[in-house]
Amino acid sequence: MTFSTLMVCMRVGGSNAEPLAVAADVAKRFGAHVVGVAARQASAHAFVRGAGPLEPHDYDPKRFAEQAEAAEREFRAAFSGAEAHEWRTQMTFGPAWEFVAEEARAADLVVAATDGEPMFFPSGQADVGDLLMRAGRPILVAPQKASGFAFRQALVCFKNAREARRALADSLPVLKAMARVHVAEIVEAGTADDARRRLADVRAWLKRHGIEASCDAVAGGAHPVRRLSALARDLDADLIVAGAFGHSRLREWAFGGVTGELILRSDRCVLASH
């Protein structure tokens, strides 16, 4: 199992340094083909669909073409030494994430970036929250100021739910490449023994895939996100793996408390699946 094709979700009209740096390191490690994708939704339709209005120049086709060309140049410069890369772009009538999600059929992993804003911030750009829910592929989210991806330490945030199991399976290629893997389950008082039995199964399953992992049932208390973030800092984790929970079109909340906050606020890469 490997990542043979990566897709990079590119911003138009802004820098893509972080997702490109992360994608370049991952592509090099796996010898992967890389596809760059850029899309923007026309403003009038965005307003009708509830995404919010944009400034007139943001949905001018000529301006979009210029911005998309700049994004393409940035993409091709990042992979100038690689032959296996291609570019796809479109101005859409529907949400931009729909185009990117459909294009994700060509990829094993989608690399995107978050700016720390709410994932449903009004924009014609591809929404990371909706993309994660609809792409059918894992999303590797690059944090702000990311300068690349190191294959040293991964923290897997586990719970006995479909989304977490999906994320664990989707992350197998990168977990195999990591030097160290730690699996943690946040537990409430009196449930640690059950969690340890689940984690023993996870550890044995990973070992059969050639991955040696340490596992721990962690008391979450009132602030499980803070506990996981602190654990990631203690481990000096390069990657957090988490399942994404929730419903894509609920603006109030996309993923549930733990994964949403991890993706929005994390200062390290997050691989999430739904």
N, C-alpha and C positions, 0 to 999 in steps of 0.2 A: 504494500500500500504506500502510495506517495502522492504528492501534489504535482501532477504533470502540467497543469495549467493554472496560472493565477490571473485574476482580473482585478485591475486597479480602478476604483471608482474615483474619477477626477473631478475636482471643483472647476467651474468655469468662472473666470474673473478673479481668481485668487491663487495663492501659492499651494502647491501640492508636495512640498518638500518632505513632509513627514510620511505620508503613505508611500511615496516613491522610494524613500530610503529603506523603509521596512520591506517593501515588496522586492527591492533589489537584493537584499540579503537572503530573503526566503527563496527567491528564484535561483540565486546562485547555489544555495545549499542543495536544492532538489533538481537543478538543471531544468527548470520549468519554463514552458512557453508563457509569455505574458501578454495579456490583452488590456489595453487602456480603453476606458469607456467614459464619455462625457455626455451629459444631457441636461437640458433645462426645460421646464414647463412654461408655456406661454402664460402671461400674467392673467389675462381675462378669464381663462379657463381655471387657473389656480384659484381665483377668487370665488368662482362659482362652486368649485369643489371644496372650498373651505380652507385652502392652504394659505390664504391671505394675499393681498395685492403686492405687486412689485412696482418699482419705479418704471416709467415708460421705456427708458433706454435698456432695461434689463431684458425686455422681451422683443426688442427690435432684432429681426432676423440677421441683419448685416452685422450688428454688434455681437450677436451670439456667434456668428461665423468667425469673427475676428478673435473672440475670446477662446473659442474652441480650437482655433489654429494655434494660439499661444499655448494652450494646455497640451496640444499634440506635440509641439516643439519641446516642451518641458518633459513630457513622457519619453520621447525618443532620445533626448539627451541623457536621461537617466539610464537608458538601456542601449547606449550607443555601441557598446562592445558586444552586444548579443544579437544574433541573427533572428532568434525566435521571438518576435514581438509584433503586435498588430494594433490597429487603432480603429475604434468605432465611436460615432457620435451622432446625435440627433436632437433637434428641438421638437418637443412633444406637445400634443394637445392634452394628453392625460398626465398624471403625476410622473415626474422624472424617474422616480424609483421603479415604476412599472417597466420602463424601457430597460433599466439596468438589471432588474430582476429577471426579465426574459432573456437578456443576453447572458446571464449567469449560467444558462444551460451549457455553455462552452467551458466552464471553469470548475475546478475542484474547490477553490477558495477565493473569496472576494476580500480585497484589502481596501479599507475605507478609513476616513478620518472623522473625528469629532472635535468641535471647537469649544466644548464645555457648555454649549448652549442647550436649552431643552431640545430634544430631538424632533419636536414638532414646531420649532420656530418657523414662522411664515417664510417660505422661500420656494423658489422654483427649482432649487437644486434637489438632487436625489436625497431623500430622507433616510438616514441610517436605520432608524427604528422600523419603518415600513419595509425597507430593503431586507432587514434581518428576518422579519416575519414572513416575507413572501418569496425570497430568493430560492429557498430549498437548498441553500449552500451555507456552510459556516462563514462568518464574517470576522476577519481579523482587523480590529480597530486600532489604528495608530494614535497614540496620545499626542498632545501638543508638545512641540520641541523634540520629538523623536528623531534620532539621528541614524537609526538602523535597528537591527534586531540581532540580539546575541542569544545563542543556543546554550544557555547555562542552566537556568533554574526556572521551572514551571510550578505554579500553584494551581491545582485543580479544585474548584469549589463544587463539592458534590452534595447532592441530596437525592433521595430515592424517588425521582420523578422523571417523566419521559424526556423533558428538555435537557436535564442534566446528563442523563444517559446518552442522549444524542450528541451533546457537546463532547463528552468523553470519547465516544467512538469517532467523531469527526476530527478530533485533535490527535488521533493516533500517529499520523506521520510526523508531526512536529514533536510530539512527546518522545518518540523513538530517537529523535535527533538531539534532544536536550541532555545535558550532562546529569541533571538531577530533576526528579519529579516528586512533588509532595501533594498528597490528596488530603483535603480537610472537609469535614462536615460540621456545620454549625448545629449544635444540639441545645435543647432545653433541659432543665433540671430533671433528672430521673430517666433520661433517654439515652445516656451515653453507651450503655451496654448494647442496646439494639444497634446504635450507630456503628460501634466497633465490629459487630458481626457483618453489617453491610460493607464496611470498609475492607474487611478481610476478603470478601468476595471480589471487591474491586481490585485489591492488590494482587490476588491470585490471577484474575483475568488479565491484568496488565503484564504480569510476569510471563504468561503464556504467549503474549505478543512481544516478548523480549524486552520489557520495560521494568526496571527495578524501581519501585516507588515506596516512599515512606507515607504512612497514613496516620491521621490524628482526628479524634472527635474533639471539637473545640467549643467551649461554652461561649455562646454568643451574647448573652445578657440582653440589655435593652437596645444595643446598637450593633447588630451583626455586621453591618457594612464596615463600621470602624474596626471591628475585630478582624475581619478579613483583610482590610487595608493594612492594619498593623502587622498582621502575619506576613503579608506580601513584602512589607518593608523589612521585617526581621530576616526573611529568607533572601532578600535582595532579588526578588523574582523578576525575570525578564518578561514573563507571560503569565496572565491569569486566564484560566479556562472556566467558562460558566455557561449554564443553560439560560436562555432568555424566556421569560414567562410573560403572559398577558395577551392582549388583543391589540392589533396594530392600529386600529382607527380610534381607540380611546385616547383622546388627547391628554386626559388627566394623568395617564400612566401607561407606559408601554410595556415594561418588563416586570413589574413588581419591584419591591424596595431594593433587594440586594443587587441583582444584576444591573438594573437601571443606574443606580448610583455608581457601581463599579465602572461601567462604561463611560458615564458622563464625567466622572471626577478622577478616574485613575490616571496616574502619571506613568503607567507602563502599558504595554500592549495587552489587549484582551481578545481572546478568541471565543466567540459566542455562537450558539446554535439555537434554533427553535424547532 
